Amino acid sequence: MKDLVVIGGGPAGYVAAIRASQLGMGVLLAEKDSLGGACLNRGCIPTKSYYQNASVLRTLNRLQDFNVAAGEIAFDMEGAHRRKNKIVCGLVAGIEKLLQANHVEVAAGEAAIVSPDSVMVNGQEIKTRRILIATGSCSAKPPIPGAELPGVMTSDQLLELTAVPPRLAIIGGGVIGLEFACIFQAFGSRVTIFEFQPDILGNMDREIVKRMGVYLKKQKIKVLTATAVKGIEKTPDGLSLTAAGKKGELRCTVDQVLMAVGRKPYTRGVGIEDVGIACRHGFITVNDDFETSVPGIYAVGDVIAGPMLAHLASEEGIVAVERMAGLNSKVDYEAVPSCIFTFPEIAAVGLTQEEMESRGMDISVGRFSFMANGKAAAMGEKDGMVKVLADTDHVLRGVHIIGPHASDLIQEAAVIVSKRMKLEDVIAVIHPHPTLGEALHEAVLDAAGRAIHVARA
């Protein structure tokens, strides 16, 4: 008899399994594919590997800005693919060792729930006191005619390319679409993005999105918003997309197409229907303990409603097992940071200006441009800004960054928003010079009407 069976070895599942073992539970983790889930094997880590390739290429292509002369620059996509696989394999092996060190039993195979106290794995029935579903998500594919043609890919398939497509169409202007657009543009692709909605990055702060649109244009990435792809056809010249946009019908011929319209919860074969677990719009419904409608069965991560973020999935896994153990842990959903690895990077935590306005909140807005930051100038990375939002009590409720190392800078902002710090609390913290972090400090000063390095009229 196990205390807990975890189904799924991604960021939610393996982290939950380790924490449960630390709390004294006897744990079995079932994973039918590779440990690390989509994040490690087909998402976060592979794309960041390629993102680093792209970042290096972008630097090499402007060596003259740093007074460096060099010969012809050539990119080896096959080599980048091998490097990506090596990084992934190393991290998967690391997770295996972590689970072993924490005495978590791992069963390689597909798991199906038989009852609230029983799971079948590889034909073997395992009795357990509790079950945690952490099976993650998979790429969604819209019902567009021609979507099954060779050359029309999900992000999983795009990551396995060993040659750079000269012309790449991306259907979807969300996080996945924009990250791949920036990466493959740097690799040498001519990229066109088709977005059905009126704007890209629908949930982000609109001011940040507007700036991103400018930076995409600077990279010569074509973005067609309010444009619906109606069909894809194979032609002698490649794949021809027919779309309806603001100015009527348009056609675009490319070599490959990426479907990047989002992800959907993956619950196939888990047996949730057989035991009567309630779902809403495909997502498993849970209470504050992450318990489903069936007592003793829990769910976390991408299979439940909310942002599909690996770090949030891990936090939910930890909180779920801690609550099973009687601890009063909680997830602070208003302080979940998010990062987008575009050029420049985008990162955010807390509320957007639009969300605060919709709640009728009084807002103090502070901004600081990286143009005026000494470290950014020295790096040659002056695009972007930091934007902070405080409420009527001067509590910082949102931080939005677009610019160099935004994904690193958001760490401090996450602490600020999580701890409900006030403007004066952050102002009192001395930020080292010269650093990019000074931009956050200056934005907070600006929100308080005390900006030092902003020239006022």
C-alpha positions in Angstrom: 0.0 0.0 0.0 1.4 3.4 -1.1 0.5 6.7 0.6 0.5 8.5 -2.7 0.6 7.5 -6.4 1.5 10.4 -8.7 0.5 10.1 -12.3 2.9 12.2 -14.5 6.5 13.0 -14.0 6.6 16.6 -15.2 7.3 19.7 -13.2 4.1 19.2 -11.1 4.5 15.4 -10.6 8.1 14.8 -9.8 8.3 17.8 -7.5 5.2 16.8 -5.7 6.6 13.2 -5.4 9.8 14.5 -3.9 8.1 16.8 -1.4 5.6 14.0 -0.4 8.5 11.7 0.3 10.2 14.4 2.4 7.0 14.6 4.4 7.2 10.9 5.2 4.9 9.4 2.6 5.5 6.3 0.6 5.4 7.5 -3.0 5.2 5.9 -6.4 5.5 8.1 -9.5 4.2 6.7 -12.8 5.5 8.2 -16.0 4.8 6.8 -19.5 7.3 8.9 -21.3 10.4 10.7 -20.1 10.8 12.3 -16.7 10.5 16.1 -16.8 7.4 16.1 -18.9 6.7 18.5 -21.8 8.6 21.3 -20.1 11.9 19.5 -20.0 11.6 17.4 -23.1 9.5 19.4 -25.5 9.0 22.9 -24.1 10.8 25.2 -21.7 14.3 23.7 -21.8 14.6 22.8 -25.5 13.3 26.3 -26.5 15.7 28.0 -24.1 18.5 26.0 -25.6 17.5 27.3 -29.1 16.9 30.8 -27.6 20.6 30.9 -26.4 21.7 29.9 -29.9 19.6 32.7 -31.3 20.9 35.2 -28.8 24.5 34.4 -29.7 23.7 34.7 -33.4 22.1 38.1 -32.8 25.2 39.3 -31.0 27.5 38.0 -33.7 25.5 39.8 -36.3 26.2 43.1 -34.7 29.9 42.7 -33.7 30.6 46.1 -35.3 28.7 47.7 -32.4 31.4 46.3 -30.1 34.3 47.2 -32.4 34.9 43.5 -33.2 35.8 42.3 -36.7 35.1 38.7 -37.7 34.6 36.6 -40.8 31.5 34.9 -42.2 29.0 33.6 -39.6 27.5 30.2 -40.3 24.8 28.5 -38.2 24.6 24.7 -37.8 21.0 23.7 -37.1 22.0 20.0 -36.8 24.6 21.0 -34.2 22.1 23.1 -32.3 19.7 20.1 -32.3 22.3 17.8 -30.9 23.2 20.4 -28.2 19.5 20.7 -27.3 19.2 17.0 -26.9 22.3 16.7 -24.8 21.1 19.4 -22.4 17.7 17.6 -22.1 19.2 14.2 -21.5 21.5 15.6 -18.8 18.6 17.2 -17.0 16.4 14.1 -17.3 19.2 12.0 -15.7 19.4 14.6 -12.9 15.7 14.1 -12.1 16.1 10.4 -12.1 18.9 10.8 -9.5 16.8 13.2 -7.4 13.9 10.8 -7.2 16.2 8.0 -6.3 17.9 10.0 -3.6 14.4 10.9 -2.2 13.3 7.3 -2.1 10.5 7.8 -4.7 9.6 4.6 -6.6 9.4 5.3 -10.3 7.2 3.1 -12.6 7.8 3.5 -16.3 4.5 3.1 -18.0 1.0 4.4 -18.6 -1.2 4.7 -15.5 -4.9 4.4 -15.2 -7.1 5.1 -12.2 -9.3 2.1 -11.3 -10.8 3.5 -8.1 -9.9 6.2 -5.5 -7.5 3.7 -3.9 -6.2 1.8 -6.9 -4.1 2.5 -10.0 -3.1 0.2 -12.8 0.4 0.6 -14.2 1.7 -1.8 -16.8 -1.0 -4.3 -15.9 -0.1 -4.2 -12.2 -2.6 -3.0 -9.6 -1.1 -0.6 -7.0 -3.1 0.2 -3.9 -2.8 3.7 -2.5 -4.3 6.0 0.0 -4.3 9.0 -2.4 -3.8 9.7 -6.1 -2.4 12.9 -7.6 -3.0 13.5 -11.3 -0.3 15.6 -12.9 -0.4 14.6 -16.5 0.1 18.1 -18.0 -0.9 19.4 -21.4 -0.4 18.9 -25.1 -0.4 21.1 -28.1 -3.8 22.1 -29.4 -4.4 21.9 -33.1 -7.3 23.9 -34.7 -9.6 22.3 -37.3 -8.0 24.1 -40.2 -8.3 22.3 -43.6 -4.8 21.2 -44.5 -3.6 21.0 -40.9 -2.5 17.4 -41.4 -0.3 18.1 -44.4 3.4 17.3 -44.2 5.3 20.5 -43.0 2.5 21.6 -40.8 3.8 21.1 -37.3 3.2 21.5 -33.6 6.0 22.9 -31.4 7.0 19.3 -30.5 7.8 18.6 -34.2 9.4 22.0 -34.8 11.9 21.3 -32.1 13.1 18.2 -34.0 14.0 20.1 -37.2 17.6 19.8 -38.4 17.3 22.4 -41.1 16.1 26.0 -40.9 13.0 26.7 -43.0 13.6 29.7 -45.3 9.9 30.7 -44.8 8.0 30.0 -41.7 4.4 30.8 -40.9 3.2 30.7 -37.3 -0.5 30.4 -36.5 -0.9 32.0 -33.1 0.5 35.1 -31.6 0.8 33.9 -28.0 3.8 33.0 -25.9 4.8 29.9 -27.9 4.3 31.6 -31.3 6.3 34.7 -30.4 9.2 32.8 -28.9 9.6 30.6 -31.9 9.2 33.6 -34.2 12.1 35.4 -32.6 14.3 32.2 -32.4 13.8 31.2 -36.1 14.1 34.7 -37.4 17.5 34.8 -35.7 18.3 31.4 -37.3 17.5 32.9 -40.7 13.8 32.2 -41.4 11.5 34.8 -42.8 8.6 34.7 -40.3 5.0 35.6 -40.7 2.6 35.4 -37.7 -1.1 34.9 -38.0 -3.2 35.9 -35.0 -7.0 35.5 -34.9 -7.4 38.0 -32.0 -7.1 41.8 -32.5 -3.7 41.7 -30.8 -0.9 39.4 -29.8 -0.3 38.3 -26.2 -3.9 38.6 -25.1 -3.3 38.5 -21.3 -0.3 40.8 -21.1 -0.3 44.5 -20.1 -1.3 46.4 -23.3 1.4 49.0 -23.0 4.0 46.2 -23.0 2.3 44.4 -25.9 2.3 47.6 -28.0 6.1 48.0 -27.5 6.6 44.3 -28.4 4.8 44.9 -31.7 7.4 47.6 -32.5 10.3 45.3 -31.6 8.9 42.5 -33.8 8.7 44.9 -36.7 12.3 45.9 -36.1 13.3 42.2 -36.4 11.3 42.1 -39.7 8.8 39.6 -38.3 5.5 40.2 -40.0 2.5 40.1 -37.7 -1.0 39.8 -39.1 -3.6 40.4 -36.3 -7.3 39.9 -36.5 -6.5 37.4 -39.2 -8.0 33.9 -39.4 -6.3 31.2 -41.4 -9.0 29.4 -43.4 -6.9 26.7 -45.1 -3.5 25.3 -46.0 -2.8 23.7 -49.4 0.3 22.0 -50.8 1.6 23.7 -53.9 4.8 23.3 -56.1 6.3 26.3 -54.3 5.5 25.1 -50.7 2.5 25.4 -48.4 0.0 28.1 -49.3 -2.1 29.6 -46.5 -5.4 31.3 -47.2 -6.5 33.8 -44.6 -9.2 36.4 -43.9 -7.8 39.6 -42.5 -8.6 43.3 -42.0 -8.4 44.0 -45.7 -10.1 40.9 -47.0 -8.6 37.6 -48.2 -4.9 37.1 -48.4 -2.5 34.3 -49.4 1.0 33.5 -48.1 3.3 30.7 -49.3 5.8 29.3 -46.9 8.0 26.2 -46.5 6.7 25.1 -43.1 3.9 26.0 -40.7 3.9 26.0 -36.9 0.6 25.6 -35.2 1.0 27.6 -32.0 -2.6 28.2 -30.9 -2.0 27.1 -27.3 -2.2 23.9 -25.2 -4.9 21.8 -23.8 -5.0 19.5 -20.7 -3.9 16.0 -21.3 -6.0 13.4 -19.5 -6.4 10.7 -22.2 -6.2 7.2 -20.8 -6.0 8.3 -17.1 -9.5 7.0 -16.4 -11.0 10.2 -15.0 -14.3 9.4 -16.7 -14.4 5.9 -15.3 -14.3 7.1 -11.7 -16.5 10.2 -12.3 -14.0 13.0 -11.9 -15.8 16.3 -12.7 -14.3 18.5 -15.5 -15.1 21.9 -16.9 -14.0 22.9 -20.4 -11.6 19.9 -20.4 -10.0 20.9 -17.1 -10.3 18.9 -14.0 -12.1 20.9 -11.3 -10.5 21.0 -7.8 -11.1 22.6 -4.4 -8.6 24.6 -2.3 -6.9 21.3 -1.3 -6.5 20.5 -5.0 -8.9 17.6 -4.4 -11.2 16.6 -7.3 -14.9 15.7 -7.0 -13.8 12.2 -6.0 -12.4 12.2 -2.5 -8.8 10.9 -2.3 -8.0 11.9 -5.9 -6.2 15.2 -6.5 -5.0 17.2 -9.5 -2.4 19.9 -10.2 -0.6 21.7 -13.0 -1.9 22.1 -16.6 -4.8 19.7 -16.1 -6.5 22.2 -13.9 -7.7 25.7 -14.9 -5.2 28.5 -14.7 -1.9 29.7 -16.3 0.0 26.8 -17.9 3.4 27.6 -16.3 5.9 25.0 -15.2 6.9 26.8 -12.0 3.2 27.3 -11.0 2.6 23.6 -11.6 5.5 22.7 -9.3 4.2 25.1 -6.6 0.7 23.5 -6.9 2.2 20.1 -6.5 4.1 21.1 -3.4 1.1 22.8 -1.8 -1.2 19.9 -2.7 1.0 17.3 -0.9 1.6 19.6 2.0 -2.1 20.1 2.5 -2.5 16.3 2.4 0.0 16.2 5.3 -2.0 18.7 7.3 0.0 21.9 6.5 -1.9 25.1 5.7 0.1 25.9 2.5 -1.4 28.1 -0.2 -0.6 29.2 -3.7 -0.6 33.0 -4.1 -2.2 33.2 -7.6 -1.8 37.0 -7.7 2.0 36.8 -7.5 2.8 34.2 -10.1 5.6 35.5 -12.4 5.7 34.7 -16.1 8.5 35.0 -18.6 8.5 35.2 -22.4 11.8 34.6 -24.1 11.5 36.9 -27.1 13.9 39.6 -28.2 13.7 41.6 -26.0 12.5 39.4 -23.1 9.1 40.1 -21.4 8.3 39.2 -17.8 5.5 40.1 -15.5 4.1 39.5 -12.1 0.8 40.5 -10.5 -2.0 42.6 -12.1 -2.0 44.4 -15.4 -3.1 48.0 -15.7 -6.3 46.8 -17.5 -7.1 44.3 -14.6 -6.7 47.0 -12.0 -8.9 49.4 -14.0 -11.6 46.8 -14.4 -11.6 46.4 -10.6 -12.1 50.1 -10.2 -8.8 50.5 -8.4 -6.9 53.8 -8.2 -3.5 53.3 -9.8 -0.1 54.9 -9.5 2.0 54.1 -12.5 5.8 54.2 -12.6 8.0 53.7 -15.7 11.6 53.7 -16.5 13.2 53.2 -19.8 16.3 51.0 -20.3 17.5 53.8 -22.6 18.5 55.7 -19.4 20.1 52.7 -17.7 23.9 52.7 -17.7 24.3 48.9 -17.7 21.8 48.5 -20.6 23.7 51.1 -22.6 27.0 49.3 -22.0 25.4 46.0 -23.1 24.0 47.6 -26.2 20.5 46.4 -25.1 18.6 49.7 -24.6 15.2 48.6 -25.9 12.4 48.3 -23.3 11.1 49.5 -20.0 10.0 48.6 -16.5 6.5 49.5 -15.6 5.1 49.2 -12.0 1.6 49.6 -10.7 0.6 50.5 -7.2 -2.8 50.8 -5.6 -4.3 53.6 -3.5 -2.5 52.3 -0.4 0.9 52.5 -2.3 1.1 48.7 -2.4 2.8 47.4 -5.5 0.3 45.1 -7.3 2.0 44.6 -10.7 5.4 44.8 -12.3 5.8 44.4 -16.1 9.2 44.4 -17.8 10.2 44.3 -21.4 13.9 44.5 -22.0 17.3 42.8 -21.3 17.2 40.0 -18.8 13.6 40.6 -17.9 13.3 37.0 -16.8 16.0 37.5 -14.2 14.8 40.9 -13.1 11.3 39.6 -12.4 12.6 37.6 -9.4 12.9 40.7 -7.2 9.5 41.9 -8.5 7.9 38.6 -7.6 9.1 39.0 -4.0 7.8 42.6 -3.9 4.3 41.7 -5.2 4.1 38.5 -3.1 4.9 40.3 0.1 2.6 43.2 -0.7 5.4 45.6 -0.3 4.7 49.4 -0.5 6.5 51.9 -2.7 8.5 53.2 0.3 9.6 49.7 1.2 11.3 49.2 -2.2 12.6 52.7 -2.4 14.5 52.1 0.9 16.4 49.1 -0.6 19.7 50.2 -2.1 20.2 48.8 -5.6 23.8 48.3 -6.8 25.2 50.4 -9.6 25.6 49.8 -12.5 22.9 47.1 -12.9 19.8 46.5 -14.8 17.9 46.2 -11.5 18.3 49.9 -11.0 15.5 50.3 -13.7 13.0 48.6 -11.3 14.1 50.9 -8.5 13.7 54.0 -10.7 10.2 52.9 -11.9 9.1 52.5 -8.3 10.5 56.0 -7.5 8.6 57.3 -10.5 5.3 55.8 -9.2 6.0 57.7 -5.9 6.6 60.9 -7.8 10.3 60.8 -6.8 12.1 59.7 -9.9 15.8 60.8 -9.9 16.9 59.9 -13.5 13.8 61.0 -15.3 13.8 64.5 -16.7 10.5 66.3 -15.8 9.1 69.1 -18.0 
